[in-house]
Amino acid sequence: MKKKITINKDSTFTSNLSLCNEWHPNADYISKGIYHFKKTNPDKLFWLECKGMYPDHHFKLNGKKLELYYPFVTGYRIQIFEKIK
């Protein structure tokens, strides 16, 4: 199974990754939430927010790639996704 994150124009996201620590609510996705972007943000980072959780996952758009940063024991791990249509 390919790992996917779908970023929507209405500031919502869905993913088949377990980003929100939820029981699988749907066969099509595991995680669902909203994302935020601060205008005074030189790193151009977006924060993923899941219902009832502190937003500790963030991502950056780098050309046609999305770099997902998520917490790990030794800091943050990075996973890179390529844009598909």
PDB file of N, CA, C and O in Angstrom:
ATOM      1  N   MET A   1       0.837  -1.172   0.000  1.00  0.00           N
ATOM      2  CA  MET A   1       0.000   0.000   0.000  1.00  0.00           C
ATOM      3  C   MET A   1       0.890   1.245   0.000  1.00  0.00           C
ATOM      4  O   MET A   1       1.820   1.354   0.798  1.00  0.00           O
ATOM      5  N   LYS A   2       0.593   2.177  -0.901  1.00  0.00           N
ATOM      6  CA  LYS A   2       1.326   3.440  -0.947  1.00  0.00           C
ATOM      7  C   LYS A   2       0.864   4.345   0.177  1.00  0.00           C
ATOM      8  O   LYS A   2      -0.322   4.403   0.502  1.00  0.00           O
ATOM      9  N   LYS A   3       1.818   5.051   0.766  1.00  0.00           N
ATOM     10  CA  LYS A   3       1.493   6.023   1.805  1.00  0.00           C
ATOM     11  C   LYS A   3       1.053   7.309   1.133  1.00  0.00           C
ATOM     12  O   LYS A   3       1.709   7.787   0.208  1.00  0.00           O
ATOM     13  N   LYS A   4      -0.068   7.878   1.600  1.00  0.00           N
ATOM     14  CA  LYS A   4      -0.628   9.072   0.958  1.00  0.00           C
ATOM     15  C   LYS A   4      -1.045  10.106   1.991  1.00  0.00           C
ATOM     16  O   LYS A   4      -1.498   9.775   3.087  1.00  0.00           O
ATOM     17  N   ILE A   5      -0.881  11.368   1.610  1.00  0.00           N
ATOM     18  CA  ILE A   5      -1.464  12.492   2.334  1.00  0.00           C
ATOM     19  C   ILE A   5      -2.170  13.331   1.288  1.00  0.00           C
ATOM     20  O   ILE A   5      -1.567  13.709   0.284  1.00  0.00           O
ATOM     21  N   THR A   6      -3.435  13.623   1.509  1.00  0.00           N
ATOM     22  CA  THR A   6      -4.195  14.469   0.599  1.00  0.00           C
ATOM     23  C   THR A   6      -4.425  15.805   1.288  1.00  0.00           C
ATOM     24  O   THR A   6      -5.061  15.874   2.340  1.00  0.00           O
ATOM     25  N   ILE A   7      -3.896  16.874   0.678  1.00  0.00           N
ATOM     26  CA  ILE A   7      -4.031  18.228   1.194  1.00  0.00           C
ATOM     27  C   ILE A   7      -5.111  18.921   0.370  1.00  0.00           C
ATOM     28  O   ILE A   7      -4.975  19.052  -0.846  1.00  0.00           O
ATOM     29  N   ASN A   8      -6.167  19.359   1.016  1.00  0.00           N
ATOM     30  CA  ASN A   8      -7.291  19.999   0.329  1.00  0.00           C
ATOM     31  C   ASN A   8      -7.224  21.516   0.448  1.00  0.00           C
ATOM     32  O   ASN A   8      -6.623  22.045   1.382  1.00  0.00           O
ATOM     33  N   LYS A   9      -7.838  22.207  -0.492  1.00  0.00           N
ATOM     34  CA  LYS A   9      -7.818  23.675  -0.504  1.00  0.00           C
ATOM     35  C   LYS A   9      -8.574  24.295   0.662  1.00  0.00           C
ATOM     36  O   LYS A   9      -8.355  25.463   0.983  1.00  0.00           O
ATOM     37  N   ASP A  10      -9.455  23.542   1.299  1.00  0.00           N
ATOM     38  CA  ASP A  10     -10.221  24.079   2.430  1.00  0.00           C
ATOM     39  C   ASP A  10      -9.503  23.888   3.774  1.00  0.00           C
ATOM     40  O   ASP A  10     -10.136  23.918   4.830  1.00  0.00           O
ATOM     41  N   SER A  11      -8.184  23.692   3.727  1.00  0.00           N
ATOM     42  CA  SER A  11      -7.325  23.529   4.913  1.00  0.00           C
ATOM     43  C   SER A  11      -7.583  22.238   5.679  1.00  0.00           C
ATOM     44  O   SER A  11      -7.344  22.180   6.885  1.00  0.00           O
ATOM     45  N   THR A  12      -8.067  21.203   4.997  1.00  0.00           N
ATOM     46  CA  THR A  12      -8.230  19.893   5.616  1.00  0.00           C
ATOM     47  C   THR A  12      -7.269  18.913   4.958  1.00  0.00           C
ATOM     48  O   THR A  12      -6.774  19.152   3.856  1.00  0.00           O
ATOM     49  N   PHE A  13      -7.015  17.812   5.648  1.00  0.00           N
ATOM     50  CA  PHE A  13      -6.186  16.760   5.080  1.00  0.00           C
ATOM     51  C   PHE A  13      -6.765  15.406   5.456  1.00  0.00           C
ATOM     52  O   PHE A  13      -7.479  15.272   6.450  1.00  0.00           O
ATOM     53  N   THR A  14      -6.443  14.403   4.642  1.00  0.00           N
ATOM     54  CA  THR A  14      -6.708  13.007   4.960  1.00  0.00           C
ATOM     55  C   THR A  14      -5.449  12.235   4.620  1.00  0.00           C
ATOM     56  O   THR A  14      -4.663  12.654   3.769  1.00  0.00           O
ATOM     57  N   SER A  15      -5.261  11.117   5.280  1.00  0.00           N
ATOM     58  CA  SER A  15      -4.064  10.325   5.043  1.00  0.00           C
ATOM     59  C   SER A  15      -4.336   8.873   5.396  1.00  0.00           C
ATOM     60  O   SER A  15      -5.186   8.570   6.234  1.00  0.00           O
ATOM     61  N   ASN A  16      -3.596   7.975   4.741  1.00  0.00           N
ATOM     62  CA  ASN A  16      -3.675   6.574   5.125  1.00  0.00           C
ATOM     63  C   ASN A  16      -2.570   6.228   6.126  1.00  0.00           C
ATOM     64  O   ASN A  16      -2.340   5.054   6.418  1.00  0.00           O
ATOM     65  N   LEU A  17      -1.880   7.260   6.657  1.00  0.00           N
ATOM     66  CA  LEU A  17      -0.905   7.086   7.733  1.00  0.00           C
ATOM     67  C   LEU A  17      -1.600   7.301   9.075  1.00  0.00           C
ATOM     68  O   LEU A  17      -2.589   8.030   9.148  1.00  0.00           O
ATOM     69  N   SER A  18      -1.106   6.691  10.108  1.00  0.00           N
ATOM     70  CA  SER A  18      -1.685   6.872  11.440  1.00  0.00           C
ATOM     71  C   SER A  18      -1.068   8.103  12.094  1.00  0.00           C
ATOM     72  O   SER A  18      -0.158   7.984  12.915  1.00  0.00           O
ATOM     73  N   LEU A  19      -1.564   9.287  11.729  1.00  0.00           N
ATOM     74  CA  LEU A  19      -1.046  10.549  12.253  1.00  0.00           C
ATOM     75  C   LEU A  19      -1.842  11.039  13.451  1.00  0.00           C
ATOM     76  O   LEU A  19      -1.341  11.848  14.231  1.00  0.00           O
ATOM     77  N   CYS A  20      -3.057  10.571  13.611  1.00  0.00           N
ATOM     78  CA  CYS A  20      -3.957  11.113  14.632  1.00  0.00           C
ATOM     79  C   CYS A  20      -4.228  10.153  15.781  1.00  0.00           C
ATOM     80  O   CYS A  20      -5.021  10.473  16.667  1.00  0.00           O
ATOM     81  N   ASN A  21      -3.600   9.003  15.790  1.00  0.00           N
ATOM     82  CA  ASN A  21      -3.807   8.009  16.848  1.00  0.00           C
ATOM     83  C   ASN A  21      -5.277   7.664  17.025  1.00  0.00           C
ATOM     84  O   ASN A  21      -5.758   7.523  18.149  1.00  0.00           O
ATOM     85  N   GLU A  22      -5.982   7.529  15.923  1.00  0.00           N
ATOM     86  CA  GLU A  22      -7.402   7.199  15.963  1.00  0.00           C
ATOM     87  C   GLU A  22      -7.612   5.775  15.463  1.00  0.00           C
ATOM     88  O   GLU A  22      -6.775   5.224  14.749  1.00  0.00           O
ATOM     89  N   TRP A  23      -8.728   5.197  15.844  1.00  0.00           N
ATOM     90  CA  TRP A  23      -9.134   3.936  15.252  1.00  0.00           C
ATOM     91  C   TRP A  23      -9.535   4.230  13.815  1.00  0.00           C
ATOM     92  O   TRP A  23     -10.072   5.302  13.537  1.00  0.00           O
ATOM     93  N   HIS A  24      -9.292   3.322  12.917  1.00  0.00           N
ATOM     94  CA  HIS A  24      -9.553   3.538  11.496  1.00  0.00           C
ATOM     95  C   HIS A  24     -11.020   3.880  11.251  1.00  0.00           C
ATOM     96  O   HIS A  24     -11.871   2.991  11.267  1.00  0.00           O
ATOM     97  N   PRO A  25     -11.328   5.171  11.023  1.00  0.00           N
ATOM     98  CA  PRO A  25     -12.727   5.574  10.859  1.00  0.00           C
ATOM     99  C   PRO A  25     -13.318   5.226   9.498  1.00  0.00           C
ATOM    100  O   PRO A  25     -14.537   5.253   9.325  1.00  0.00           O
ATOM    101  N   ASN A  26     -12.462   4.899   8.531  1.00  0.00           N
ATOM    102  CA  ASN A  26     -12.930   4.720   7.166  1.00  0.00           C
ATOM    103  C   ASN A  26     -11.943   3.816   6.444  1.00  0.00           C
ATOM    104  O   ASN A  26     -10.764   3.791   6.799  1.00  0.00           O
ATOM    105  N   ALA A  27     -12.387   3.083   5.455  1.00  0.00           N
ATOM    106  CA  ALA A  27     -11.483   2.222   4.693  1.00  0.00           C
ATOM    107  C   ALA A  27     -10.544   3.031   3.802  1.00  0.00           C
ATOM    108  O   ALA A  27      -9.470   2.546   3.446  1.00  0.00           O
ATOM    109  N   ASP A  28     -10.932   4.265   3.433  1.00  0.00           N
ATOM    110  CA  ASP A  28     -10.134   5.087   2.525  1.00  0.00           C
ATOM    111  C   ASP A  28      -9.047   5.882   3.228  1.00  0.00           C
ATOM    112  O   ASP A  28      -8.028   6.200   2.614  1.00  0.00           O
ATOM    113  N   TYR A  29      -9.235   6.206   4.484  1.00  0.00           N
ATOM    114  CA  TYR A  29      -8.229   6.980   5.202  1.00  0.00           C
ATOM    115  C   TYR A  29      -8.176   6.549   6.663  1.00  0.00           C
ATOM    116  O   TYR A  29      -9.127   5.975   7.192  1.00  0.00           O
ATOM    117  N   ILE A  30      -7.050   6.835   7.299  1.00  0.00           N
ATOM    118  CA  ILE A  30      -6.877   6.548   8.719  1.00  0.00           C
ATOM    119  C   ILE A  30      -6.924   7.845   9.512  1.00  0.00           C
ATOM    120  O   ILE A  30      -7.554   7.910  10.568  1.00  0.00           O
ATOM    121  N   SER A  31      -6.259   8.876   9.006  1.00  0.00           N
ATOM    122  CA  SER A  31      -6.168  10.158   9.707  1.00  0.00           C
ATOM    123  C   SER A  31      -6.904  11.249   8.944  1.00  0.00           C
ATOM    124  O   SER A  31      -6.913  11.277   7.713  1.00  0.00           O
ATOM    125  N   LYS A  32      -7.521  12.147   9.706  1.00  0.00           N
ATOM    126  CA  LYS A  32      -8.247  13.258   9.110  1.00  0.00           C
ATOM    127  C   LYS A  32      -8.134  14.440  10.061  1.00  0.00           C
ATOM    128  O   LYS A  32      -8.252  14.276  11.275  1.00  0.00           O
ATOM    129  N   GLY A  33      -7.904  15.635   9.511  1.00  0.00           N
ATOM    130  CA  GLY A  33      -7.793  16.814  10.361  1.00  0.00           C
ATOM    131  C   GLY A  33      -7.685  18.073   9.531  1.00  0.00           C
ATOM    132  O   GLY A  33      -8.103  18.109   8.374  1.00  0.00           O
ATOM    133  N   ILE A  34      -7.117  19.113  10.137  1.00  0.00           N
ATOM    134  CA  ILE A  34      -6.928  20.387   9.447  1.00  0.00           C
ATOM    135  C   ILE A  34      -5.453  20.760   9.497  1.00  0.00           C
ATOM    136  O   ILE A  34      -4.696  20.222  10.305  1.00  0.00           O
ATOM    137  N   TYR A  35      -5.049  21.682   8.629  1.00  0.00           N
ATOM    138  CA  TYR A  35      -3.676  22.174   8.681  1.00  0.00           C
ATOM    139  C   TYR A  35      -3.692  23.689   8.763  1.00  0.00           C
ATOM    140  O   TYR A  35      -4.626  24.347   8.304  1.00  0.00           O
ATOM    141  N   HIS A  36      -2.633  24.228   9.359  1.00  0.00           N
ATOM    142  CA  HIS A  36      -2.504  25.665   9.593  1.00  0.00           C
ATOM    143  C   HIS A  36      -1.207  26.170   8.986  1.00  0.00           C
ATOM    144  O   HIS A  36      -0.228  25.431   8.880  1.00  0.00           O
ATOM    145  N   PHE A  37      -1.210  27.438   8.587  1.00  0.00           N
ATOM    146  CA  PHE A  37      -0.019  28.096   8.067  1.00  0.00           C
ATOM    147  C   PHE A  37       0.024  29.497   8.651  1.00  0.00           C
ATOM    148  O   PHE A  37      -0.951  30.242   8.549  1.00  0.00           O
ATOM    149  N   LYS A  38       1.138  29.861   9.260  1.00  0.00           N
ATOM    150  CA  LYS A  38       1.282  31.209   9.806  1.00  0.00           C
ATOM    151  C   LYS A  38       1.919  32.101   8.753  1.00  0.00           C
ATOM    152  O   LYS A  38       2.906  31.712   8.129  1.00  0.00           O
ATOM    153  N   LYS A  39       1.369  33.284   8.549  1.00  0.00           N
ATOM    154  CA  LYS A  39       1.883  34.188   7.516  1.00  0.00           C
ATOM    155  C   LYS A  39       3.297  34.662   7.816  1.00  0.00           C
ATOM    156  O   LYS A  39       4.095  34.834   6.894  1.00  0.00           O
ATOM    157  N   THR A  40       3.622  34.876   9.077  1.00  0.00           N
ATOM    158  CA  THR A  40       4.980  35.294   9.442  1.00  0.00           C
ATOM    159  C   THR A  40       5.799  34.055   9.775  1.00  0.00           C
ATOM    160  O   THR A  40       6.210  33.856  10.918  1.00  0.00           O
ATOM    161  N   ASN A  41       6.027  33.239   8.778  1.00  0.00           N
ATOM    162  CA  ASN A  41       6.676  31.950   8.960  1.00  0.00           C
ATOM    163  C   ASN A  41       7.769  31.798   7.903  1.00  0.00           C
ATOM    164  O   ASN A  41       7.483  31.328   6.802  1.00  0.00           O
ATOM    165  N   PRO A  42       9.015  32.182   8.207  1.00  0.00           N
ATOM    166  CA  PRO A  42      10.074  32.129   7.195  1.00  0.00           C
ATOM    167  C   PRO A  42      10.398  30.715   6.708  1.00  0.00           C
ATOM    168  O   PRO A  42      10.899  30.550   5.596  1.00  0.00           O
ATOM    169  N   ASP A  43      10.121  29.696   7.522  1.00  0.00           N
ATOM    170  CA  ASP A  43      10.399  28.312   7.114  1.00  0.00           C
ATOM    171  C   ASP A  43       9.296  27.723   6.251  1.00  0.00           C
ATOM    172  O   ASP A  43       9.458  26.634   5.699  1.00  0.00           O
ATOM    173  N   LYS A  44       8.180  28.427   6.126  1.00  0.00           N
ATOM    174  CA  LYS A  44       7.026  27.978   5.339  1.00  0.00           C
ATOM    175  C   LYS A  44       6.540  26.596   5.767  1.00  0.00           C
ATOM    176  O   LYS A  44       6.313  25.714   4.939  1.00  0.00           O
ATOM    177  N   LEU A  45       6.388  26.431   7.078  1.00  0.00           N
ATOM    178  CA  LEU A  45       5.914  25.170   7.630  1.00  0.00           C
ATOM    179  C   LEU A  45       4.407  25.214   7.850  1.00  0.00           C
ATOM    180  O   LEU A  45       3.855  26.245   8.235  1.00  0.00           O
ATOM    181  N   PHE A  46       3.759  24.104   7.608  1.00  0.00           N
ATOM    182  CA  PHE A  46       2.343  23.911   7.878  1.00  0.00           C
ATOM    183  C   PHE A  46       2.242  22.941   9.054  1.00  0.00           C
ATOM    184  O   PHE A  46       3.048  22.017   9.165  1.00  0.00           O
ATOM    185  N   TRP A  47       1.254  23.142   9.934  1.00  0.00           N
ATOM    186  CA  TRP A  47       1.047  22.242  11.057  1.00  0.00           C
ATOM    187  C   TRP A  47      -0.207  21.428  10.831  1.00  0.00           C
ATOM    188  O   TRP A  47      -1.249  21.968  10.458  1.00  0.00           O
ATOM    189  N   LEU A  48      -0.106  20.118  11.058  1.00  0.00           N
ATOM    190  CA  LEU A  48      -1.264  19.234  10.967  1.00  0.00           C
ATOM    191  C   LEU A  48      -1.900  19.137  12.342  1.00  0.00           C
ATOM    192  O   LEU A  48      -1.215  18.893  13.336  1.00  0.00           O
ATOM    193  N   GLU A  49      -3.200  19.328  12.397  1.00  0.00           N
ATOM    194  CA  GLU A  49      -3.904  19.253  13.678  1.00  0.00           C
ATOM    195  C   GLU A  49      -5.014  18.221  13.591  1.00  0.00           C
ATOM    196  O   GLU A  49      -5.885  18.292  12.724  1.00  0.00           O
ATOM    197  N   CYS A  50      -4.968  17.271  14.497  1.00  0.00           N
ATOM    198  CA  CYS A  50      -6.002  16.250  14.585  1.00  0.00           C
ATOM    199  C   CYS A  50      -6.908  16.577  15.759  1.00  0.00           C
ATOM    200  O   CYS A  50      -6.479  17.219  16.718  1.00  0.00           O
ATOM    201  N   LYS A  51      -8.138  16.147  15.687  1.00  0.00           N
ATOM    202  CA  LYS A  51      -9.120  16.433  16.736  1.00  0.00           C
ATOM    203  C   LYS A  51      -8.605  15.938  18.093  1.00  0.00           C
ATOM    204  O   LYS A  51      -8.300  14.757  18.264  1.00  0.00           O
ATOM    205  N   GLY A  52      -8.516  16.864  19.047  1.00  0.00           N
ATOM    206  CA  GLY A  52      -8.120  16.500  20.400  1.00  0.00           C
ATOM    207  C   GLY A  52      -6.634  16.278  20.617  1.00  0.00           C
ATOM    208  O   GLY A  52      -6.241  15.794  21.679  1.00  0.00           O
ATOM    209  N   MET A  53      -5.796  16.615  19.646  1.00  0.00           N
ATOM    210  CA  MET A  53      -4.352  16.405  19.783  1.00  0.00           C
ATOM    211  C   MET A  53      -3.597  17.703  19.557  1.00  0.00           C
ATOM    212  O   MET A  53      -4.017  18.551  18.770  1.00  0.00           O
ATOM    213  N   TYR A  54      -2.480  17.850  20.254  1.00  0.00           N
ATOM    214  CA  TYR A  54      -1.598  18.992  20.030  1.00  0.00           C
ATOM    215  C   TYR A  54      -0.941  18.831  18.660  1.00  0.00           C
ATOM    216  O   TYR A  54      -0.510  17.726  18.331  1.00  0.00           O
ATOM    217  N   PRO A  55      -0.848  19.889  17.845  1.00  0.00           N
ATOM    218  CA  PRO A  55      -0.271  19.759  16.494  1.00  0.00           C
ATOM    219  C   PRO A  55       1.253  19.630  16.518  1.00  0.00           C
ATOM    220  O   PRO A  55       1.960  20.635  16.456  1.00  0.00           O
ATOM    221  N   ASP A  56       1.760  18.396  16.608  1.00  0.00           N
ATOM    222  CA  ASP A  56       3.205  18.200  16.623  1.00  0.00           C
ATOM    223  C   ASP A  56       3.751  17.631  15.318  1.00  0.00           C
ATOM    224  O   ASP A  56       4.960  17.440  15.191  1.00  0.00           O
ATOM    225  N   HIS A  57       2.880  17.357  14.344  1.00  0.00           N
ATOM    226  CA  HIS A  57       3.317  16.971  13.005  1.00  0.00           C
ATOM    227  C   HIS A  57       3.313  18.234  12.150  1.00  0.00           C
ATOM    228  O   HIS A  57       2.395  19.048  12.250  1.00  0.00           O
ATOM    229  N   HIS A  58       4.311  18.399  11.328  1.00  0.00           N
ATOM    230  CA  HIS A  58       4.288  19.535  10.412  1.00  0.00           C
ATOM    231  C   HIS A  58       4.874  19.122   9.074  1.00  0.00           C
ATOM    232  O   HIS A  58       5.565  18.109   8.969  1.00  0.00           O
ATOM    233  N   PHE A  59       4.588  19.926   8.046  1.00  0.00           N
ATOM    234  CA  PHE A  59       5.113  19.617   6.724  1.00  0.00           C
ATOM    235  C   PHE A  59       5.523  20.889   6.021  1.00  0.00           C
ATOM    236  O   PHE A  59       5.098  21.992   6.364  1.00  0.00           O
ATOM    237  N   LYS A  60       6.366  20.694   5.024  1.00  0.00           N
ATOM    238  CA  LYS A  60       6.864  21.789   4.202  1.00  0.00           C
ATOM    239  C   LYS A  60       6.710  21.371   2.747  1.00  0.00           C
ATOM    240  O   LYS A  60       6.992  20.227   2.393  1.00  0.00           O
ATOM    241  N   LEU A  61       6.262  22.303   1.901  1.00  0.00           N
ATOM    242  CA  LEU A  61       6.189  22.042   0.466  1.00  0.00           C
ATOM    243  C   LEU A  61       7.508  22.480  -0.149  1.00  0.00           C
ATOM    244  O   LEU A  61       7.923  23.629   0.001  1.00  0.00           O
ATOM    245  N   ASN A  62       8.155  21.565  -0.835  1.00  0.00           N
ATOM    246  CA  ASN A  62       9.449  21.822  -1.442  1.00  0.00           C
ATOM    247  C   ASN A  62       9.337  21.462  -2.922  1.00  0.00           C
ATOM    248  O   ASN A  62       9.579  20.319  -3.310  1.00  0.00           O
ATOM    249  N   GLY A  63       8.972  22.439  -3.740  1.00  0.00           N
ATOM    250  CA  GLY A  63       8.722  22.157  -5.151  1.00  0.00           C
ATOM    251  C   GLY A  63       7.478  21.297  -5.276  1.00  0.00           C
ATOM    252  O   GLY A  63       6.409  21.674  -4.796  1.00  0.00           O
ATOM    253  N   LYS A  64       7.608  20.150  -5.915  1.00  0.00           N
ATOM    254  CA  LYS A  64       6.479  19.228  -6.068  1.00  0.00           C
ATOM    255  C   LYS A  64       6.509  18.130  -5.011  1.00  0.00           C
ATOM    256  O   LYS A  64       5.831  17.112  -5.147  1.00  0.00           O
ATOM    257  N   LYS A  65       7.299  18.340  -3.955  1.00  0.00           N
ATOM    258  CA  LYS A  65       7.401  17.344  -2.896  1.00  0.00           C
ATOM    259  C   LYS A  65       6.869  17.906  -1.588  1.00  0.00           C
ATOM    260  O   LYS A  65       6.997  19.098  -1.309  1.00  0.00           O
ATOM    261  N   LEU A  66       6.277  17.036  -0.799  1.00  0.00           N
ATOM    262  CA  LEU A  66       5.814  17.384   0.530  1.00  0.00           C
ATOM    263  C   LEU A  66       6.714  16.649   1.512  1.00  0.00           C
ATOM    264  O   LEU A  66       6.833  15.425   1.450  1.00  0.00           O
ATOM    265  N   GLU A  67       7.349  17.384   2.418  1.00  0.00           N
ATOM    266  CA  GLU A  67       8.220  16.791   3.428  1.00  0.00           C
ATOM    267  C   GLU A  67       7.465  16.770   4.746  1.00  0.00           C
ATOM    268  O   GLU A  67       7.168  17.823   5.310  1.00  0.00           O
ATOM    269  N   LEU A  68       7.153  15.582   5.240  1.00  0.00           N
ATOM    270  CA  LEU A  68       6.421  15.426   6.496  1.00  0.00           C
ATOM    271  C   LEU A  68       7.420  15.214   7.624  1.00  0.00           C
ATOM    272  O   LEU A  68       8.270  14.326   7.550  1.00  0.00           O
ATOM    273  N   TYR A  69       7.316  16.030   8.665  1.00  0.00           N
ATOM    274  CA  TYR A  69       8.165  15.920   9.851  1.00  0.00           C
ATOM    275  C   TYR A  69       7.281  15.435  10.994  1.00  0.00           C
ATOM    276  O   TYR A  69       6.276  16.066  11.321  1.00  0.00           O
ATOM    277  N   TYR A  70       7.661  14.305  11.603  1.00  0.00           N
ATOM    278  CA  TYR A  70       6.871  13.821  12.727  1.00  0.00           C
ATOM    279  C   TYR A  70       7.796  13.419  13.869  1.00  0.00           C
ATOM    280  O   TYR A  70       8.923  12.984  13.633  1.00  0.00           O
ATOM    281  N   PRO A  71       7.320  13.563  15.114  1.00  0.00           N
ATOM    282  CA  PRO A  71       8.183  13.349  16.274  1.00  0.00           C
ATOM    283  C   PRO A  71       8.666  11.912  16.381  1.00  0.00           C
ATOM    284  O   PRO A  71       7.957  10.963  16.047  1.00  0.00           O
ATOM    285  N   PHE A  72       9.888  11.787  16.855  1.00  0.00           N
ATOM    286  CA  PHE A  72      10.520  10.496  17.061  1.00  0.00           C
ATOM    287  C   PHE A  72      11.349  10.607  18.333  1.00  0.00           C
ATOM    288  O   PHE A  72      11.564  11.713  18.829  1.00  0.00           O
ATOM    289  N   VAL A  73      11.803   9.523  18.851  1.00  0.00           N
ATOM    290  CA  VAL A  73      12.556   9.513  20.105  1.00  0.00           C
ATOM    291  C   VAL A  73      13.767  10.437  20.052  1.00  0.00           C
ATOM    292  O   VAL A  73      14.067  11.116  21.035  1.00  0.00           O
ATOM    293  N   THR A  74      14.463  10.472  18.927  1.00  0.00           N
ATOM    294  CA  THR A  74      15.695  11.259  18.819  1.00  0.00           C
ATOM    295  C   THR A  74      15.496  12.595  18.114  1.00  0.00           C
ATOM    296  O   THR A  74      16.471  13.208  17.678  1.00  0.00           O
ATOM    297  N   GLY A  75      14.275  13.051  17.994  1.00  0.00           N
ATOM    298  CA  GLY A  75      14.004  14.322  17.308  1.00  0.00           C
ATOM    299  C   GLY A  75      12.824  14.163  16.372  1.00  0.00           C
ATOM    300  O   GLY A  75      11.764  13.687  16.778  1.00  0.00           O
ATOM    301  N   TYR A  76      13.003  14.557  15.125  1.00  0.00           N
ATOM    302  CA  TYR A  76      11.949  14.418  14.121  1.00  0.00           C
ATOM    303  C   TYR A  76      12.416  13.498  13.006  1.00  0.00           C
ATOM    304  O   TYR A  76      13.586  13.523  12.623  1.00  0.00           O
ATOM    305  N   ARG A  77      11.520  12.699  12.494  1.00  0.00           N
ATOM    306  CA  ARG A  77      11.776  11.911  11.290  1.00  0.00           C
ATOM    307  C   ARG A  77      11.152  12.650  10.123  1.00  0.00           C
ATOM    308  O   ARG A  77      10.169  13.372  10.291  1.00  0.00           O
ATOM    309  N   ILE A  78      11.713  12.474   8.959  1.00  0.00           N
ATOM    310  CA  ILE A  78      11.214  13.134   7.758  1.00  0.00           C
ATOM    311  C   ILE A  78      10.788  12.066   6.759  1.00  0.00           C
ATOM    312  O   ILE A  78      11.512  11.100   6.520  1.00  0.00           O
ATOM    313  N   GLN A  79       9.616  12.249   6.186  1.00  0.00           N
ATOM    314  CA  GLN A  79       9.140  11.375   5.121  1.00  0.00           C
ATOM    315  C   GLN A  79       8.764  12.266   3.952  1.00  0.00           C
ATOM    316  O   GLN A  79       8.070  13.267   4.130  1.00  0.00           O
ATOM    317  N   ILE A  80       9.217  11.911   2.759  1.00  0.00           N
ATOM    318  CA  ILE A  80       8.997  12.743   1.577  1.00  0.00           C
ATOM    319  C   ILE A  80       7.957  12.090   0.670  1.00  0.00           C
ATOM    320  O   ILE A  80       8.023  10.895   0.381  1.00  0.00           O
ATOM    321  N   PHE A  81       6.995  12.902   0.228  1.00  0.00           N
ATOM    322  CA  PHE A  81       5.938  12.455  -0.673  1.00  0.00           C
ATOM    323  C   PHE A  81       6.039  13.247  -1.965  1.00  0.00           C
ATOM    324  O   PHE A  81       6.325  14.444  -1.944  1.00  0.00           O
ATOM    325  N   GLU A  82       5.805  12.578  -3.092  1.00  0.00           N
ATOM    326  CA  GLU A  82       5.798  13.260  -4.381  1.00  0.00           C
ATOM    327  C   GLU A  82       4.365  13.526  -4.802  1.00  0.00           C
ATOM    328  O   GLU A  82       3.462  12.747  -4.495  1.00  0.00           O
ATOM    329  N   LYS A  83       4.162  14.630  -5.506  1.00  0.00           N
ATOM    330  CA  LYS A  83       2.826  15.017  -5.951  1.00  0.00           C
ATOM    331  C   LYS A  83       2.344  14.072  -7.040  1.00  0.00           C
ATOM    332  O   LYS A  83       3.068  13.779  -7.992  1.00  0.00           O
ATOM    333  N   ILE A  84       1.112  13.598  -6.890  1.00  0.00           N
ATOM    334  CA  ILE A  84       0.484  12.772  -7.923  1.00  0.00           C
ATOM    335  C   ILE A  84      -0.861  13.386  -8.251  1.00  0.00           C
ATOM    336  O   ILE A  84      -1.424  14.131  -7.449  1.00  0.00           O
ATOM    337  N   LYS A  85      -1.373  13.076  -9.420  1.00  0.00           N
ATOM    338  CA  LYS A  85      -2.679  13.613  -9.827  1.00  0.00           C
ATOM    339  C   LYS A  85      -3.678  12.506  -9.939  1.00  0.00           C
ATOM    340  O   LYS A  85      -4.838  12.753 -10.270  1.00  0.00           O
TER     341      LYS A  85
END
